[in-house]
Amino acid sequence: MYPGLWATRFPEKAAVIDAASGEMLSYGELNARSNQLAQCWYAHGLRRGDRVSIFMENNLAYFVVAWAVLRSGLFLTTVNRYLTTDEAAYIIDNSESRVAIASVALGEVAKELPDLCTNCERWLAVDGSLPGYDDFDSTIGEFTTDPLDEEPAGGFLLYSSGTTGKPKGIMRPLPDGGIADMDSPVSMLLRGLWQINEDTIYLSPAPLYHSAPIGFSTGVQAVGGTVVMMRRFDDHQALEAIEKYRVTHSQWVPTMFTRMLKMPVEERNRYDLSSHRVAIHAAAPCPQEIKKRMLEWWGEILYEYYAGTELSGLTHATPSEWLAHPGTVGKSIMGVIHICDEEGKEMPTGEPGIVYFEAPEMPFEYLKDPAKTKEVQHRDHSNWSTLGDVGYLDDEGYLYLTDRATFMIISGGVNIYPQEIEDLIVLHDEVADVAVIGVPNPEMGEEVKAVVQLLDGVEPSDELAHEILNWTRDRLSHYKCPKSLDFRDELPRHPTGKLYKRLLKDEYWGKGDSRIV
């Protein structure tokens, strides 16, 4: 299913609404404009398997581009809107995109891209003009709103966040068949797990360049629901959008929960959230205490899943399952889970190790990088792959994530996982965000350090640092507790919730040339 169907059934219905302005794109408009863009690309010579990049803030036009790709048999690469010119150019070039679309809002970076990406054949600018770009609206306005004679199903060629090196293009095969006849795996999951259908009002508070927001949002539109798009996350505006648009479903990352819970109780309780039936969260493990508080506030509507952009496996936990197994990210519903040590040997139940998903065959590859693809495969089983997370299984098959393998601190030969420490410190009344990292120690190799972002209006001081450290020592085994604490105005956190720890670590390890990519 896709907008072409819904445009015939309810052409005036909103396919997407801008939460801040109230501006909307109807299914009739989305269908017509995505057809025009698909016709434009076909006339330019793009055929099944060709690539298109989009470099844009959350914008209604994002969905026109996405659906033009999905109904043309192309691949869409969504470029992180916060990247520098060189970083964005790397992704456009590496993906071999033949066309790129950018917005005037990102003009300072976008205007340099045509000179750097000389293999990209055509550039379109949304919401105004940019040097080297054709105007988006006038360009597609020259083409018919009729669908292509053939509409092969397209897909996404998305890039990793680049927290540990250059972003990697995640290549999955295009689906077989036409877009009008297919039922995508995402749409089937949305319906089966969370009962998303044409009556759904779905709040998307995260950046559309990330895999889950763009995948879930287009998945909601595939089944005829309405997406309420936030331009950027704001705690008050998110709650206001649920009330104003009678949101039924939403998706979050744990840092958003933390920020909403830091609001004064009387402020967050003044919104009518009675329409809200399903709140989905993922992207990072949620601190248990934070999730308990969210369940107390919103009721048993929190559903959690664990997966990566690679879509090599998937776990899911309902509210009742999580309450019965606090801290779990659920049972596998796609792929068999194996927990292995660094040598590849499977670990006993309850023992942490690297989490692998077994699929019938390797479901993805990293574009033009067979060495990176090999790195994530089990040494003895090419169809087992890992996202680099450490975790364990309980007796009932529920998965618990401990941390990412690359974040583990080894102090005096003892493995320390920062996630547990971060989950505690973020509960402190004065703390807005925290990162725990290993820093050099001549005797122990590494020692534990906390880097803290305070709530607005709270002033950093030596006294407060000592208070937080002592508060932590009262609640954790002392060997896990930070030996020191530094304050930062803001932590380098990706808008999707991921923390760029490498940027922090490099400061303390004397590496001054660190970059996101």
N, C-alpha and C positions, 0 to 999 in steps of 0.2 A: 504493500500500500504506500501511497505517496500523495503529495498535494494535488496531482492531477485528478485523483478520485474525489477528494474533498472539495475541490473547486467546483465540481458539478453538483455536489450534494448541498453544500452551504457556502457559496462563494463569498458572502459578506462576513462570515465568522472570522474572528481574529486568529491568525496563525501564530503571531507573536506581538507582544505589547511591550513598549519601552516603559519600565516601571516608573521612571522619574517624570517623563513628559506626558505619558498616556498615549503617545503616538503609536499607531499600530499598522501592521501589514496583514490584510485579509488573505484568506486562502485563494480567492480569485486573483488578487494582485501578485501573491507569491508565485502562483502557477504561471501567470502570464509573463512576469519579469524573468523568472528562471528559464522559461522557454525561449525568450528573446536572447538571453545570454548563451544558452546552449546552441541556438542557431548561429550566433555570432562566432562562437568557437569552431563550430563545424565548418562554417564558411572560411575560416582562417586555416583549416586543414587539420585541426585536432581530431584524433581518433582514439578508440578504446586503448587504455593504458597510458595515454599521455598525462602530463602532470600540470597542475595549476597551483600557485601559491597565493595566500591571502595574508596581508599584513595590516591589521585593522583593530581598533578598539571594539568593544561590544557595540554593535550597530545593527539596525534592522537589515541593512544590505548584506550582512554576513550570511543571512539565510538564503538570500537570492543566489549568492555565489555557491553556497553549499549544495543547494538543490539543483542548480545548473550542472554541477559536477556529477552529482549522484544520478542524474537522469541522462548522462552523456557517456558513461563508461570510463570516466577519467579518474585520476587520483587527486585529492585535495590535500595540500600541505598547509597547515595553519601555523603561522610564524608568531612567536611570542612578541607581543606588542612592546615589551620593555627592553628588547635587545638593542644593542648599538648597531650602527650601520654595518660594520664588518661582520658582526654576529648574524644579523638578518641576511646579509648577502651570502654568507657561507651556506645557510640552509636553502635558500632559493637556488643557488648554484648546485649544491650537492644533490638536491632533489631532481635536478634537470628539468625544472619547470619551464614550460614554453610560454606561459602567460602569468602575469602577476597583477594582483589588485591591491591597492593601498588607499588609505584615507588621508585627506588633507590634515586631519587632526594629528597624524604622525608624520607630517610633512618634513620636519627637520631631518629625520632619518631617511624617510622614503625618497626624498628628492635626489639623494646620492646613489640610490640602488641601481638605476639603469646603467650608469657608467661602470659599476662594479660587476654586474651580472650580464655580461655581453651575450651570453647564450640564450637569455630570455628574449623572446621575439616581440612581445607586446605587453604594454603597461597601461592599466586603467586606473583612473583616480576617482574616488568617491567623495561627494560633498564639496566639489570645487576643482580647481586646476592645480597641476604640479608640472614642472618642466620635465619633458620627456614622456609624459603620460597623455593618453586620450581621455576625454571626459566619459565617465561610466554611463551616465544617463543618455547622453546624446548618441553614444556609440550603439548601445543596445536598442535604442529607439528606432534604429533603421531596420530592425529585423521583425519578422512576424511573431505573433504570440502563439502560433501553432506549435505543437510538439514536433520533435524530430521524427522522421519516418521510422527510425529504429531508436529505441531508448535503452541501450545496455546499462546494467546497474554499475555504478561507480563505487568508489571507496575512499579511504583515508590513508595517506602516507604521512604519518605523524612522527615527530621527533621527540626524543627523550629530553628531559629538562636540562641536561648538561650540568648536574650538580657535581660530577666527578671527572669531567672532561668534555671533549667536543660532543654535541648532541648527535645521537645516532638515529638515522631514519629507519622506522620500523615498517618493513614491507610485508604485507599479507596479500595473498592472491585475491584478485577481484572475484566477486561472486559470479556464478553462471546465471544466464538468463536476463530478462528485461526487468526494469525497475517496476513496471506496472504489475508484474506477475509475482514478484518475490516478497517474502516475509523475512525481513532481516533478523539475525540473531538478537540484535539489541531490542528490536520491537517485541520479539517473543519473550525476552526476559522482562521487559517493562510490563507486559500484560500478565505474565505468569507469576512473577514475584510480588508485584506491587499494584496489580489491577489497574494499570494505566490504560485509559481508553479515550474515546472522543469527548467525554465529559470532564476530562482532567484539566485542571488549571495548574501548571507546573512552574514553580519559581526557580530560576537559575541565577544565583548570586555570584557565580565565579566567571573567570575569563573564558570566552568561547574558543580561544586557541588551544585550550587543554582538552585532552581526549574525552573525559567524562562529560563536561558541559556540552560540547558540540555533539557528541554521540547521543546523549540522553535527550537533548533538545530536538534534534532532528528525528530521534525515535518517537518522541511525543507527537511531533507533527505527522509522522508516518501513520499514526493511528488516529489522527484527527483531533488531538487535544490542542490546548492553547499554552504557549510558552510566555511567561512573564520574565523578561530579561532585565536584570540590573546592570547598569553601566559599570559599577564597581561595588564591592560589598561595603555596606555601612549597617551597623547593628540596628539603629532606629529605623532606617529606611526598609530594611528587610522585614521587620515586624509590621511596619506600616503597610508594606506591599501585600503581606498575607491577609491583613484585615481588609484593605481596599479592594483587592481583586478576588477575594474569597478563594485563595489558593488551597488546593487539595493535596498537592504533592510538592516536594522540594528536595534539593540535594545540597549537602554541606561538607565542609572539612572541619576537623576538631577545633582549629584556632578560631573559627567563627563562633562555635559554641562557647568557648572560653570568654570571648569578648562580650557576647550577649549576657553571659552570667555575671560579668563584672559590672553590668548596668545596675543602678539602684533598683531594688525590688519593686518599688511603687511605679517606676517608669516602665519596666518590662511587663508588668502586670496590667497596664492600662490598655493593651491592645487586645482586640477580639480575634482569637486564633481558633475559633470553634470549627471553621471549615477545614482545618488542617488535619489530614488523616494519615499521611505517610511522610516521614522525614528520613531521607536516605543519607548515609554518610560513609565516606571512604577517604582515600588519598594518604592518610596517615593514621596510625593507631590512636584511638581516643583514650585519654586517661580515664581510669575506671570511675574516679570520684566525679569527674566532669560529666560522664555519661549518666551516672546515677542522679545527679542534680537536674540534668536535662529531662530524664524520665519523670522525675518528680514534678517538674514544671509543665512539660508538654503531654505527659501521659505516655502510655505504651504505644508510641507511634514511631520509634526510632529503629530503623533497619540498617544493618551494617553489611558491607561487602568488602572483599579484598581481591584485587586484581591489578594488573598493569596494562599499560597501553598495548603491550604485546598480545594480550588476550590469550595467554597460554594456559590459563586456569582461572577458576573463580570460586570463592567461598561466600557463604551468606549466613547471616544470623538474624532471626526474627527477634522482636523485643523479649518474648518469653524465653527463647533459647538463651539470649544473653543474660537474662536475670538468673537462669538456672546454671549458667556457666560464665560468671563475670570475667570480663577481660577477653573473651574469645572473639575472633573475627569470623567464626562460623564453621560449618562443615563444607566440604567441597561439593559443588554442584556441577563442576566442569573440570575434568582432569583428576587423576589419582595423585594424592600428596605423598611425597617421600621426604623424610628428614634425614640428612646425611652429614657426616663429619667432613673435614676438609680433604680427606683422602677418598671421599665418595662412599664410605661405608654407612649403611643405614643404622640409625640410632634407635635405642629402645624407647618405648612410650614414656613420655614425660621428660625426656632428655632433649635439650635444645641443639639444633644444628641448622644447616642451610636448607631452606625450603625449596623443594623441586616439585613441579607439576609434570605428571606424565600425560602425554597426549598420544593419540594413535600415530601421529607423525609430527615432526617439528612444524608448528603452525605459523612461524614467521622467520624472517632473516633480517639482519641489519644491512641496510642498503650499501652495497659496494664495500662491505667490511666482513669478509668471511672469518677473520681472526676474532672479531668481537662476537660474532655468532657462536663460534666454537667455545669461547670463554664461558658462556652462560649454559652450555650443555653439560650434562653429567659425563664424566670421562668414559663410562661404560655403556651409557644409554643415550643415543643421539636424540631420542624423542622425549627426554626429561630436560626441562629448562628451569632456570631460577631467575628471580628478579633481584637477587642479592640480599634477601631478608633472612634473618635468623628467627626460628620459632620452634615450637614443639606441639605434639598432638597428645590429647588426653585419651583415656580408655574408650571414650565414645566417639573418637574421631574428630573432635573439635580442635581447631587450630588456634594457637596463641602466638602472637608475634613478640619477640624479645627486643629486636632492634635490627638495623641494617648491619651487615657484616663489616662494611667499611667504616662504621662509626664506633666499633668496639674499642675500648680503651684497655690496654694491657699494662698494668701497674704492678711491678714486682712479680711478674709471672701470673697474676690473677686477672681473669677476664671480667671487665665491668661494662655493663650495657647502659648507655646514657639515658635511654628512654624512661626507665624506671625513675631515675633521679629528676628528669625534666617533668614527668607527670606529677611529682610531688611538689616541686618548687613553684609550678604555675598556679598551685592552689593558694599560695600566700596572698594575703589581701592586697599587698602593694605591687604585685608582679603582673605585668601584662603579657610578657613572653619570655622564654628562656631557652638557651642552648647550652648543653653540657658537652665539653670536648676534652680530649687529652692534650696536655701541653708538656714540653720537655721537663724531665727531672733526672739529674745526673746519676742518682742512686737507683731509682725505681724504673727508669726508662720513660714513663709517663706518669703524670698525676692528673687528678680530676679538677677541672675548672668550670665554674658556672659563669655564663655571660648573660646578663639580665637586662631586659627592657621594662622600665617601670610604667605604671599607669600614668596617664596625663595628670599633671598637677603634683606628682610626688617627686621630691627632690632627692637625688642620690647623695649618699654620705657614707663615711666609714662606719658610722654607728648602724645604719640600715644594713650595710653589707654584713656586718657581724651578726646582726639580728637574724637575717635570712639563713646564714650558715649555721648558727646555733639551732634555729628552728628545724633545719634539715637534719642535724645530728640527733635531735630528739625523736626523729621518726624513721631513720634509716640506719642500717648497719654502718658503723663508722668508716669501714674501708671503702664504702661506696660514696661517701660524702665529699663534696668539693673541698679542696684545701684552700681555695681562694675564689674570689668573685669580683668580676668587673661589670661596670654598667655601660650600656650603649643607648643612644637616643632611639635607635631602631635596629632590629636584627635583620639580616639579609634574607628575608623569607619571601619565597615565590608566592604570588597571589593565589595559587592553588593549594597553599598550605605547606609546601615543601620548604625545608630550611637549607640554605646554601652553607652548610657547615664548613666546606672546604675553604671558603673565603675567610672564615674566622680562624680556622686552624692554621692557615698559611701565615697569618699575622704573627702567631706565636712561635711558629717553626722557622721564621726568617725567610719566607718565600714571598718576595714582593711583586712577582709577575703574574699572580693568579688572576684568571678570568673566568667568567661563567662558562664560556665555551673554549 
